[in-house]
């Protein structure tokens, strides 16, 4: 069971509406409990073979720059009365698995444990996916999976990309 009053909340951040749902929940928790909120984005580098042949993948620098921009936008939208830190995981700490999901899970778990956070909040689809599901099973006392609900009148997957992270 998650501690009643978490003092340090870690929230996973990526470029999705599901992750935005997790940020909203974590921000509300941090505000209500006067807890510290830490945003974390894992910038998984492209595989070494990227760019070979016809497959075009973003460069490591591009992945990191997009992650920093996402964190900046999210920080700008958070209420001023919440203590917020952020962490961008990149380079060797962001890889080490055969799949992107495994890399992200490993990095999130590392930040959770090394940072002394009480809870990890992850936005998910209707059910926890390849990142939140295994983490919730491995760390049931620390992980909160927040399902994303598509707003009424909006078709799933049609929400605008530039939408505010904290907009409901």
Secondary structure, 3 states (H helix, E strand, C coil): CCCCCCCEEEEECCCCHHHHHHHHHHHHHHHHHCCEEEEEEECCCCCCCCCCCCCCCCCHHHHHHHHHHHHHHHHHHCCCCCCEEEEEECHHHHCCCCCHHHHHHHHHHHHHHHCCCCEEEEEECCCCCCCHHHHHHHCCCCEEEEECCCCCCCCCCCCCCCCCCCCC
